[in-house]
Each structure stands twice: as structure tokens, then as C-alpha cells.
Amino acid sequence: MEGLVRGFGWLWGAYAVSTYGTWVAFGAFPFLAVRVLGASAFEVALLDAVGLAVAAVVAFPLGPWVDHRAKRPVMIGTDAVRFLAMASVPAAYVLGVLSYGQLLVVSVVCGTANIAFTAASGAYLKYLVRGDLLLVANGRFEGTNWAATAVGPPLGGALIGMFGPVVTVLANAVSYLLSALGILRIREGDIAAPRDPAAGSRAAGLLDGWRFIRHDRVLWRLFLNSTLVGGLIMAASPVLAVLLLDTYHFPAWQYGLAFGIPALGGFVGARLSPRLVRRHGQHRIMAVSGWLRSLFPLGLAFVGPGLPGLLTVIVVEGLLIACMGVFNPIHATERLRRTPVDHAARVLSTWSVSGKLVQAALMVVWGVLATLTGPLAAIAVSGVLLLATPLLLPRRVHLSEPDPAPAVPAA
């Protein structure tokens, strides 16, 4: 695979199967909350917000903890935790005891496990792949993510229509088991940063992640940009779900199509990203795709009912996601190249915790805003604010020097 080691194939495969499972279950919790439990717009926003916020607080010390442990056992353990949490939802539904509170708890548990898994897998990817191949590797992950986004929601909507509202949650649970089996097959060894007796507490270690980001000008601007863009996009997501499912009464299959078809643009963008960088340079492609992805979300403020509304969502989301497909691999590669391998887990944890806390806070604010002004007005406010986020992008990015190929110790 273009110079990539065999272990990368297993890591990529594990990511692929869990990502497809996640996107097949896309919207399952909002769907259950709205259609089964009768939740309001604010409660749907709160479901996502509380899960993100509590998971971020619980995961606060995880970065330093993951840094000092072998990465594959951490990934396998978090996959097992996510399987058990997700499997509890269909079990409770069958027994007739599913509640809004259980959805909150599962959201928190899976959110915490996601942060630990992301930190461990990101650090392990930097160890496993040479620096000059990181953009290729990240492009593979990004392309897989958008391919799963294209296939998963329509498939999930069809499964819900045929078998009921929890079948996709069960499929997601099984995908975590398959991911763990894939990671078990990696044979390229593992890595753990040596423990420094003078390093202090885990909380101090995570603060070190913030300090590291803050003292690198490019990382700091990327951090601010990605945190605010992700927060504003996610803030409007539960509101859009309520608009489509409750206000406009989109059936499950149309709801799936609205978010599945646009992801094809992300797949194409991710595949083109390395070629565009080689031809036009990293800074130019990052700047252009970063600006363009801030323009299109405002179009969601013009979504209406019926087929015109469905087509509006597909076109707007497709343009947005195509730009994200180009931007995200460059962003992820630059972040890893600027971070030493022994700091990677804590930097990635800091990034995830900060992003999730901002997303949680903005989701609550937008839930209140949607209650007071209506979903369309709240979505419009998010789109207007996104227009200013490209000002935070690095004004001049020099391509980082790739790390030398790591020596792979015996397993």
C-alpha cells in the first residue's frame, strides 16, 4: 500500500468497520428520543451536549495516561467498553425499559471511550507510519470516513424502516467488536512514552498538551479554527435533526439520504487532497478549502419541507463536506508532524476534550435559541458566525519536515 506497513492495513480496517457501524447508526439516538420517547428540541440538543461535556470532563486525565501505556490494549479496551454500552440500548428497548436517562449515560460512556481511542490511535499512527506518508495515511482515513457517511445513513434508514429503531444501534455495537479483532492482528509492535517521575499529575500532563499547542503558532491557530468550526457545525446538528424529523416529518429513509449522499463529496475531496497539495502547495489548499467550508452552511437556513428541502440539504451538505474532505487530511497531518510521538496522545486528548466542551456548550445555547426563535433562525445564526472562522487559519503554513521512519521494536 504505497510503502505503508502491513499493520497500517489492520489499523485502517479496524477504523473502517467501526466507522461504517457508527454511520449506519447515524441519528439513531435523536430518532429514538424524538419518535420513541417524545423528546423536545431542547432535550435532543441536551442529549448530545451532556454526552460531550461529561465525557470531556471524565476524559480530562486520559491523554497523559494513554501516553504512558501501550496503545493497542487501550484501543481494544475502549472498543469493548463501547460494545457493552451500545448493546445495552437494544436490550433495554426489547425489555420495554429504555429511557432518556439511559441514552444520556450511553452517550457519556461512548464519548469518553471515543476520546481515549482517538488519542491512542492517533499516537500509534504517528509511530506506525513514516512522516512522508502521513498525508497519504490520513487521506485513507478521511476517505473511509466519508464513504461510510455516504453509505451508512441511507442503509441505516432502510434498516430502521424494515426492522425497527434499534437495529442500527446493535449493528454499531457489533462493529466495535470487529474493530478490536482487527487491532489484535497488528504485529508491528507497540509504543509507550517513558514515565517521568517529575512529570506531576495527569491533569498537569494534560495542561502540558495545551501549553504545547499554545507555543506553536500554527498549531494554535489550527486549534482555534477547528474547535470553533466543529462547535458551530455541531451546534446546529441537533436543531437540524428536529427540523427534519419533527417539523417537516421527513421519513427515516429521506433523513438518511439527506446526510448520506453528500458524503460522496467528502470521499472525493479526501482522495484529491494529497494531489492538490503536491500541485498547489499545502498553504494554498488549506486556505481555499478552509474558506469555502465556512460559506456553505448558511444555505441550510433555506431548507423547507418536501423534495425541495431534501435537495437543499443534499446540495449544501455536499459542498460543505467536499471542502472538509480536502481540508481535514491536511489539518490532521500538520498536527501530527508538529507533535513529538511522546506527546501525541496528550495533545490529541487536549484537542478532543476542548472541542467536545465547546460543542457541548454551543449545543445547549443553540437548543435554547431554537426554542426561542425556531430551528431555521438558529441554523442561520450558526451559518453567519461560521463566516468569520477562516480568519483564524494560519496565514502562512510551511510544510513540516517529516519525521524519520521509526525503528519498530519487537512486540
C-alpha positions in Angstrom: 0.0 0.0 0.0 2.4 2.6 -1.3 5.1 1.9 1.2 2.7 1.6 4.2 3.4 -1.2 6.6 1.1 -4.2 6.9 0.0 -3.1 10.4 -1.5 0.1 8.9 -3.8 -2.1 6.9 -5.2 -3.7 10.0 -5.5 -0.3 11.8 -7.2 1.1 8.8 -9.5 -1.9 8.6 -10.5 -1.6 12.2 -11.2 2.1 11.8 -13.3 1.3 8.7 -15.5 -1.3 10.3 -16.3 0.8 13.4 -16.8 3.9 11.2 -19.3 2.1 9.0 -21.1 0.9 12.1 -21.2 4.4 13.6 -22.7 5.9 10.4 -25.2 3.1 9.9 -26.4 4.2 13.4 -26.3 7.9 12.5 -29.2 9.7 14.0 -30.3 6.7 16.0 -30.3 8.5 19.3 -32.1 11.6 18.1 -34.6 9.3 16.3 -35.2 7.3 19.4 -35.5 10.4 21.5 -38.0 12.1 19.1 -40.0 9.2 17.8 -40.0 6.7 20.7 -39.5 8.9 23.8 -41.2 12.1 22.6 -38.2 14.4 23.4 -38.3 18.1 22.6 -35.8 20.1 20.6 -34.0 21.2 23.7 -33.9 17.6 25.1 -32.4 16.4 21.8 -29.7 19.1 21.9 -29.1 18.3 25.6 -28.7 14.6 24.8 -25.7 15.4 22.6 -24.4 18.3 24.8 -24.4 16.4 28.1 -22.7 13.4 26.5 -20.0 15.5 25.0 -19.4 17.7 28.1 -19.4 14.9 30.7 -17.3 12.7 28.5 -14.8 15.5 28.1 -14.5 16.1 31.8 -14.2 12.4 32.6 -11.6 12.0 29.9 -9.6 15.0 31.1 -6.7 12.9 32.5 -6.8 10.3 29.7 -4.1 11.9 27.5 -1.2 11.6 29.9 -2.5 8.2 30.9 -2.6 6.9 27.3 0.9 8.4 26.6 2.5 6.0 29.2 0.7 2.9 28.1 0.9 0.6 25.1 -1.6 1.9 22.6 -3.2 -1.3 21.2 -4.5 -2.6 24.6 -6.1 0.9 25.1 -7.8 0.7 21.7 -9.1 -2.8 22.3 -10.3 -2.0 25.8 -12.2 1.1 24.6 -13.8 -1.0 21.8 -15.0 -3.4 24.4 -16.5 -0.6 26.5 -18.3 0.9 23.5 -19.7 -2.5 22.6 -21.2 -3.1 26.0 -22.6 0.4 26.2 -24.2 0.3 22.8 -25.6 -3.2 23.2 -27.5 -2.1 26.4 -29.8 0.1 24.3 -31.4 -2.6 22.1 -31.6 -4.8 25.2 -33.5 -2.2 27.1 -35.8 -1.4 24.2 -36.7 -5.1 23.8 -37.4 -5.3 27.6 -39.5 -2.1 27.4 -37.4 -0.1 29.9 -35.5 2.2 27.5 -35.4 5.7 28.9 -34.0 9.2 28.1 -31.6 8.8 31.1 -30.1 5.6 29.6 -29.4 7.3 26.3 -27.6 10.1 28.3 -25.5 7.5 30.2 -24.6 5.6 27.0 -23.7 8.9 25.3 -21.3 9.8 28.1 -19.7 6.3 28.2 -19.1 6.1 24.5 -17.9 9.7 24.3 -15.3 9.1 27.0 -14.2 5.9 25.2 -14.0 7.7 21.9 -11.6 10.3 23.3 -9.3 7.6 24.7 -9.5 5.6 21.4 -8.7 8.7 19.3 -5.7 9.6 21.4 -4.3 6.1 21.3 -4.9 5.5 17.6 -3.5 8.9 16.6 -0.3 8.3 18.6 0.0 4.8 17.2 -0.5 6.0 13.7 2.4 8.5 14.0 4.6 5.6 15.4 3.5 3.2 12.6 3.7 5.4 9.5 6.7 7.4 8.2 6.3 11.2 8.3 6.4 11.5 4.5 3.4 9.0 4.2 1.2 10.6 6.9 -0.8 12.7 4.4 -1.5 9.5 2.4 -2.5 7.6 5.5 -4.7 10.4 6.8 -6.2 10.7 3.3 -7.2 7.0 3.6 -8.9 7.5 6.9 -10.7 10.6 5.7 -11.8 8.9 2.5 -13.1 5.9 4.5 -15.0 8.3 6.9 -16.8 10.0 4.0 -17.5 6.7 2.2 -19.1 5.4 5.4 -21.0 8.6 5.8 -22.4 8.2 2.2 -23.4 4.5 2.7 -24.3 4.4 6.4 -27.2 6.8 6.9 -29.3 5.6 3.9 -28.6 1.9 4.9 -29.5 2.7 8.5 -32.7 4.4 7.5 -33.7 1.4 5.4 -32.9 -1.0 8.3 -34.9 1.1 10.7 -37.9 1.0 8.3 -37.7 -2.8 7.9 -36.6 -3.9 11.4 -37.3 -1.1 13.9 -35.5 1.8 15.5 -32.7 -0.1 17.4 -31.3 -2.5 14.8 -28.7 0.1 13.8 -27.5 0.6 17.3 -27.0 -3.2 17.6 -25.0 -3.1 14.3 -22.9 -0.3 15.7 -22.2 -2.4 18.8 -21.0 -5.3 16.7 -18.7 -3.1 14.7 -16.7 -2.3 17.8 -16.1 -6.0 18.4 -14.8 -6.4 14.8 -12.6 -3.3 15.3 -11.0 -4.9 18.4 -10.3 -8.1 16.4 -8.6 -6.1 13.7 -6.3 -4.3 16.1 -5.4 -7.7 17.7 -3.9 -8.7 14.3 -1.4 -5.9 14.2 2.2 -7.3 14.6 4.4 -4.3 14.3 5.0 -3.8 18.0 3.7 -1.0 20.3 4.9 2.1 21.9 4.6 3.8 25.3 6.3 7.0 26.4 8.7 6.5 29.4 7.2 7.8 32.6 8.9 10.9 34.1 8.9 10.8 37.9 8.9 14.6 38.0 6.1 15.0 35.5 3.4 15.6 38.2 -0.3 14.7 38.0 -2.3 13.6 35.0 -4.1 16.9 35.0 -0.8 18.7 34.8 0.2 16.5 31.9 -2.9 17.5 30.0 -2.2 21.1 30.7 1.1 20.4 29.1 -0.8 19.5 26.0 -2.4 22.9 26.0 1.0 24.6 26.6 2.5 22.7 23.7 -0.3 23.8 21.3 -0.2 27.3 22.6 3.5 27.7 21.9 3.3 26.5 18.3 1.7 29.4 16.3 0.5 27.2 13.5 -1.0 24.6 15.9 -2.6 27.3 18.0 -4.4 28.8 15.0 -5.4 25.4 13.7 -6.7 24.5 17.2 -8.8 27.7 17.4 -10.2 27.3 13.9 -11.1 23.6 14.2 -12.6 24.0 17.6 -14.9 26.8 16.6 -15.8 25.4 13.2 -16.7 22.0 14.7 -18.6 23.6 17.6 -20.8 25.8 15.3 -21.5 22.9 12.9 -22.3 20.5 15.7 -24.4 23.1 17.5 -26.8 23.3 14.5 -26.8 19.5 14.0 -29.5 18.5 16.7 -31.6 21.5 15.6 -31.5 20.4 12.0 -32.5 16.9 13.1 -35.5 18.2 14.9 -36.4 20.4 11.9 -36.3 17.5 9.5 -37.8 14.8 11.7 -40.3 16.7 13.8 -41.2 19.9 11.9 -41.1 18.7 8.4 -41.7 15.0 9.2 -39.1 13.5 6.9 -39.3 9.7 6.9 -36.2 7.8 8.2 -35.0 6.9 4.7 -35.1 10.5 3.5 -33.3 11.6 6.6 -30.6 9.1 5.9 -30.3 10.2 2.2 -30.1 13.9 3.3 -26.8 13.1 5.1 -25.6 10.0 3.1 -25.4 11.3 -0.4 -23.4 14.5 0.4 -20.7 12.4 1.9 -19.6 11.3 -1.5 -18.2 14.7 -1.9 -16.1 14.1 1.2 -14.7 10.9 -0.2 -13.8 12.6 -3.5 -12.2 15.5 -1.6 -10.1 13.2 0.6 -8.8 11.3 -2.4 -7.9 14.6 -4.1 -6.3 16.2 -1.1 -2.7 14.8 -1.5 -2.7 15.5 -5.2 -3.9 19.1 -4.7 -1.2 19.7 -2.1 1.5 18.3 -4.4 0.4 20.5 -7.2 -0.6 23.8 -5.5 1.1 23.6 -2.0 -0.3 23.0 1.4 -0.9 26.5 2.5 -3.0 27.5 -0.6 -5.1 24.3 -0.5 -5.7 24.7 3.3 -6.7 28.3 2.9 -9.0 27.8 0.0 -10.8 24.7 1.4 -10.9 26.4 4.8 -12.6 29.5 3.5 -15.1 27.5 1.3 -16.2 25.2 4.1 -17.3 28.3 6.1 -19.6 29.6 3.3 -21.9 26.8 2.6 -23.6 26.0 6.0 -25.6 29.3 5.7 -27.6 27.6 2.9 -29.2 25.3 5.5 -31.2 28.3 6.7 -33.2 28.0 3.5 -34.3 24.4 4.0 -38.0 23.8 3.5 -40.4 20.8 3.6 -40.7 18.1 0.9 -38.5 17.3 -2.0 -37.1 20.9 -2.4 -36.0 20.8 1.2 -34.3 17.4 0.8 -32.5 18.6 -2.3 -31.3 21.8 -0.5 -29.8 19.7 2.4 -28.1 17.4 -0.1 -26.6 20.2 -2.2 -25.5 22.3 0.8 -24.1 19.4 2.8 -22.4 18.0 -0.3 -20.5 21.2 -1.0 -19.5 21.6 2.7 -18.3 18.1 3.0 -16.3 18.1 -0.2 -14.3 21.1 1.3 -13.9 19.3 4.6 -12.7 16.2 2.8 -9.8 18.3 1.3 -9.1 20.2 4.4 -9.2 17.6 7.1 -6.3 15.3 6.0 -4.0 18.4 5.7 -5.0 19.6 9.1 -4.5 16.1 10.7 -1.2 15.6 9.0 0.2 19.0 10.0 -0.9 18.4 13.6 0.8 15.1 13.8 4.0 16.3 12.1 4.3 19.1 14.6 3.8 16.9 17.7 6.5 14.6 19.1 5.4 11.0 19.4 5.8 11.0 23.2 3.4 14.0 23.4 0.9 12.9 20.7 -1.7 11.2 23.0 -1.9 14.2 25.3 -2.1 16.7 22.5 -4.8 14.8 20.7 -6.7 14.4 24.0 -6.4 18.1 24.7 -7.7 18.8 21.2 -10.7 16.4 21.7 -11.6 17.5 25.2 -11.5 21.2 24.2 -13.5 20.5 21.0 -16.2 18.5 22.8 -16.6 21.0 25.6 -17.1 23.8 23.1 -19.5 21.7 21.1 -21.5 20.8 24.3 -21.7 24.4 25.4 -22.8 25.6 21.9 -25.4 22.8 21.6 -27.1 23.9 24.8 -27.1 27.5 23.6 -28.5 26.6 20.2 -31.1 24.3 21.8 -32.3 27.3 23.8 -32.0 29.6 20.7 -34.1 27.1 18.6 -36.8 27.0 21.4 -37.0 30.8 21.4 -36.6 31.7 17.7 -37.3 28.4 15.8 -34.9 25.9 14.2 -34.3 27.8 11.0 -33.3 31.0 12.7 -30.9 29.1 15.0 -29.3 27.4 12.0 -29.0 30.8 10.2 -27.1 32.3 13.2 -24.7 29.4 13.2 -24.1 29.9 9.4 -23.4 33.6 9.8 -20.9 33.1 12.6 -19.1 30.4 10.6 -18.2 33.1 8.0 -15.7 34.6 10.4 -13.8 31.4 11.3 -11.4 31.4 8.4 -9.7 34.5 9.9 -8.2 32.1 12.5 -6.5 29.9 9.9 -2.7 30.1 9.8 -1.7 32.9 7.5 1.4 31.1 6.3 2.0 27.4 6.8 5.3 25.9 6.0 5.2 22.2 5.4 6.7 20.4 8.4 9.7 18.2 8.0 8.5 14.6 8.0 9.8 12.5 10.9 12.3 9.8 10.2 10.9 6.3 9.9 10.6 4.9 13.5 12.5 1.9 14.5 10.0 -0.9 15.2 10.8 -2.8 18.3 9.8 -6.4 18.9 6.3 -6.9 20.1 
